[in-house]
Amino acid sequence: MTTEDPAHPVTGLDDVVHQRVRLGILTITHEARRVEFGYLRTQLQLTAGNLSQHLTVLETAGLVDVEKGYEGKRGRTWITLTSAGDKALAEEIGRLKQLIARVETTGTQE
């Protein structure tokens, strides 16, 4: 490799998005468009506190909106993906595809 080679795709991965749980939150929310806190907690097998911490990181970064309200008499928390979150997820997936393509084209060494 020379100094003129472009940076490796791994350098473009976003630490906020790429973390396993947060990538799961963004992916599930992208699929559903609006998801209830309890559903995310169950799907990702997290404690409420752990999920809350990850949602705070994503909300602070502007990638999700967290809306608290009521459904009947029960308190509910709904999560939606922002346009910035949708864009960040698409960019992350693009970088992951680049990494996969590089691995697939280099083959395996034995």
WOPE-V445953 format. One record per pair of residues at least 12 apart in sequence whose C-alpha atoms are under 8 Angstrom apart, sorted by the first residue. I is the first residue (numbers start at 1). J is the second residue. Records with the same first field share a line. If there is no record, write none. Layout:
I->J  J
This chain:
9->95  96  98  99
10->95  99
12->95
13->92  95
14->92
16->57  58  61
17->58  88  89  92
18->92
21->44  54
22->54  55  58
23->89
24->44
25->40  44
26->64  81  85  86  89
27->89
28->40
29->79  80  81
30->81  86
33->80  81
34->78  79  80  81
35->78  79  80
36->76  77  78  79
37->76  77  78  79
62->82  84  85
63->81  82  83  84  85  86  88
64->79  80  81  82  85
65->79  80  81  82
66->78  79  80
67->79
